[in-house]
């Protein structure tokens, strides 16, 4: 859905990525608008190096493009939305520097604007990475919806950068103001975080898993993945995709069980794909693997895959939606060869079996417990 955001510098037309006319979710919210209004009303000098962290769909950097900001994001989809929104606004290529959370941050930051992420760990990691570039005169302003900003959020800014306070709430949004203290003794960055897997999860039992900040369940094995690892298909699949790979533990399990498998790890999170590659390498897995940040199976040749393993997310930031799962399932159907299989784990209440039957014409229950189901769909010739 295309939408217009009114800013102090005029209107900008914004979309999420991939564009879907049925999608009623906006590409900006009240916290983006609040931050931009504050910058204009308080005449905040947007000079030097302006860095925007966590800009979800490019609303902030599109509005501020004339100040040649750098955007730092963990989301491939968000970065692609930003490219499209900048082009639509007529911004010259290169005016906005697009960086990922895995890229080296700018060496000096004069203005730091932070759209508070859902993950407190990701905020911690990124603030620690940016802190050496922040100086006493750096303007630091954060923004988020009231439900996204907690005491722990403010404590992170305070602990890593300096004294922090918040604004009054407007339209259920709030601003964070931080005064950098160069003398502050910052903690060491705990990310990436590694731990040993339990002994009851098949081929990866006792193995090492590596998690960069922001990856789902970064400090422990979540119960859904644990259940999936106990019910994976046997060896002999050929070309396998760990779709929405997270820390890569599922694809690594396949590769350990079957050294002949070719595993493609795919996720839209730069942090996740870095974690998957680190997990794979930490375990000295034989065989061939590929690691790709992207929009699901887009770019994978039709009919080129034997097995897709998928634990689809059902949230997009704060919104609950099945759009991502649907795109993953349709991508799997296109990418699988005839006879190829999609294996999905999900919460029982999500009703994925209905979607799979509608797409594939079949869906079989492989395993279940009171909370989760593992489903198998076969692409017919």
C-alpha positions, 0 to 999 in steps of 0.5 A, a space after each residue: 500500500 502506498 501512503 503519504 507522510 506529511 513532514 516539515 519538508 513536504 509530503 513523501 510517498 512511502 511503501 513497504 517492500 515488497 509492495 502489495 496493494 492488499 497490505 493495509 500496513 503503513 510504511 511509517 508511524 506516529 513516532 517517525 512523524 514526531 521525530 521529524 517534527 521535533 527536528 524542524 521545530 527545535 531547529 536541530 542542526 542536521 550538519 556533519 554526519 547524520 546517522 539514522 539507526 533502525 529506520 524501518 521502511 526508509 521514512 526518516 532518511 527519505 524525508 531527510 535526504 537533503 542532509 545526506 544521512 546514512 541509514 543502518 538497518 538489519 532488514 533487507 526488506 527495509 533496505 529495499 523499501 528505502 531504495 524504492 522510496 528514495 527513487 520515488 522521491 527523486 533523490 539522487 543515487 548515493 545521497 543516502 548511504 545505505 549500511 547494514 548492521 554488519 557493516 563498519 559504522 561511520 567513524 564520526 557521528 554528529 547526529 544520531 537518530 534512533 528508531 527504537 527496534 523491537 529487540 533490546 539486544 540489537 539496540 545494545 549491540 548497535 549503540 555499543 558499535 556506534 559509541 566510539 564515533 559519538 562525541 560530546 556535541 553529537 545530537 542523539 534523539 530516539 523515537 518509538 511508540 510508547 509501547 516500544 519504549 521501556 525503562 530498560 530502553 532508557 537504561 541502555 542509552 544511559 549506560 552506553 552513551 550518557 544521561 537520558 530523558 524522554 519527552 511527553 507522549 504524542 499520538 502514542 509516540 515518545 522521543 528519547 533525548 540523550 546527552 553523550 558523555 565521552 568519559 563514560 566507561 562503556 561495557 564490553 559488547 557481549 555480542 555475538 553470543 555462543 552456547 552449546 545446544 542440548 543433547 536431545 536435538 538430533 544431529 546438532 546435539 551438544 554443538 555450538 550455536 552462534 547468535 548475533 544480536 537481534 536474532 530470535 531467541 539469541 540466548 537459548 534454543 526456542 521450543 519450536 526449533 527444538 521440536 523441529 530438530 527432533 523431527 527433520 526428514 532423513 538424509 538424501 534430500 540433495 539441495 536444501 533451503 533453510 528458509 528464514 534460517 535465523 541462527 542456522 541451527 536447522 540447516 546446520 543439522 541437515 548438513 551434519 546428518 548428510 554431508 552430501 546435502 547442499 544447504 542454502 541459508 536464507 533470511 531477510 535479517 543481516 544479523 541472522 545470516 551472519 549468525 547462520 554462517 558463524 554457526 555453520 563454521 563453528 561446527 566444522 561442517 563438511 559439504 557445501 553451503 551458501 548464505 544469502 540475505 534476501 526476500 525469501 526464495 526470490 532469486 532462486 531458480 524455479 524447480 531447483 530445490 529438493 527440500 525447503 525447511 521453514 519456521 515462518 515468522 508471524 510478526 512484522 515489527 509490532 503487527 501480527 500478519 500471515 503475509 510473510 508465511 504466505 510469501 514463503 510458502 508460494 516461493 517454496 512451491 515455485 522453487 521446488 522440483 516436482 516431488 520436492 517437499 516443504 516442511 513447516 513448523 508452526 504454532 497449532 493455532 496458525 492453521 498453516 495446514 489450510 494454506 498448504 492444502 490450498 497451495 500444494 493440494 496436500 498437507 500431512 501432519 508429521 509430528 505434533 505436541 500440545 503447542 506445535 505441529 510439523 507439516 509436510 507438503 509435496 509439490 506435485 508434478 
